[in-house]
């Protein structure tokens, strides 16, 4: 079992080829926690809340991974984009 997560096909892949599973989980948990606490929100709102959360938890260095992890969660079906208002939500 690998200790890294590769997120293929994302525009950040040139900068971020691999992310440790621990780092991935920190960003993933921040995204999911914010959506479960505040409900569906726009990408801009989610981005701001995750950035603030990561800074508070002293994980600001993981901020560049936000977009890649969010898109990975969408591809895995854990998140969905609601057609009305382009809101991001936890998938049912």
C-alpha positions as CSV (number, residue, x, y, z in Angstrom):
1,X,0.0,0.0,0.0
2,X,1.4,3.4,-1.0
3,X,1.9,6.3,1.4
4,X,1.1,8.8,-1.3
5,X,-1.9,9.8,-3.4
6,X,-1.4,10.8,-7.0
7,X,-4.1,13.1,-8.4
8,X,-3.9,12.7,-12.2
9,X,-5.1,15.1,-14.8
10,X,-5.3,18.2,-12.7
11,X,-3.8,21.4,-13.8
12,X,-1.7,21.6,-10.6
13,X,-0.1,18.2,-11.4
14,X,3.0,20.0,-12.8
15,X,3.6,21.4,-9.3
16,X,2.1,18.7,-7.2
17,X,2.8,15.2,-8.4
18,X,2.3,13.4,-5.1
19,X,0.8,14.2,-1.8
20,X,1.1,12.0,1.3
21,X,-2.0,10.3,2.4
22,X,-1.9,12.2,5.7
23,X,-1.7,15.5,3.9
24,X,-4.5,14.5,1.5
25,X,-6.7,13.5,4.5
26,X,-6.1,16.8,6.2
27,X,-7.3,18.7,3.2
28,X,-10.2,16.2,2.5
29,X,-11.4,16.4,6.1
30,X,-11.4,20.2,6.0
31,X,-13.5,20.2,2.8
32,X,-16.0,17.7,4.1
33,X,-16.1,19.2,7.6
34,X,-16.9,22.7,6.2
35,X,-19.6,21.3,3.9
36,X,-21.2,19.3,6.7
37,X,-21.2,22.2,9.1
38,X,-22.2,25.0,6.7
39,X,-24.1,23.1,4.0
40,X,-23.8,23.5,0.3
41,X,-21.8,26.6,-0.8
42,X,-20.2,28.1,-3.8
43,X,-16.6,27.2,-4.8
44,X,-15.4,30.6,-3.7
45,X,-17.1,30.2,-0.2
46,X,-15.7,26.7,0.3
47,X,-12.3,27.8,-0.8
48,X,-12.3,30.7,1.8
49,X,-13.5,28.5,4.6
50,X,-11.0,25.7,3.9
51,X,-8.2,28.2,3.7
52,X,-9.2,29.7,7.0
53,X,-9.5,26.2,8.6
54,X,-6.2,25.0,7.4
55,X,-4.5,28.2,8.7
56,X,-6.1,27.8,12.1
57,X,-4.9,24.2,12.3
58,X,-1.4,25.2,11.2
59,X,-1.6,23.4,7.9
60,X,-1.4,26.6,5.7
61,X,1.3,24.9,3.6
62,X,-1.3,22.5,2.4
63,X,-3.4,25.3,0.9
64,X,-2.1,24.8,-2.7
65,X,-3.6,21.2,-2.7
66,X,-7.1,22.4,-2.1
67,X,-8.3,22.5,-5.7
68,X,-6.7,19.2,-6.6
69,X,-8.2,17.4,-3.6
70,X,-11.6,19.0,-4.2
71,X,-11.6,17.9,-7.8
72,X,-10.5,14.4,-6.8
73,X,-13.4,14.2,-4.4
74,X,-15.8,15.3,-7.2
75,X,-14.3,12.6,-9.5
76,X,-14.7,9.9,-6.8
77,X,-18.4,10.9,-6.2
78,X,-17.9,12.2,-2.7
79,X,-18.8,15.7,-3.7
80,X,-21.3,17.0,-6.3
81,X,-22.0,20.2,-8.0
82,X,-25.6,21.2,-7.7
83,X,-26.9,22.7,-10.9
84,X,-28.8,25.5,-9.2
85,X,-26.2,28.2,-8.3
86,X,-23.2,25.9,-8.9
87,X,-23.2,24.9,-5.3
88,X,-20.8,22.2,-4.0
89,X,-22.3,19.7,-1.6
90,X,-21.5,16.3,-0.1
91,X,-22.9,13.6,-2.4
92,X,-25.8,11.6,-1.1
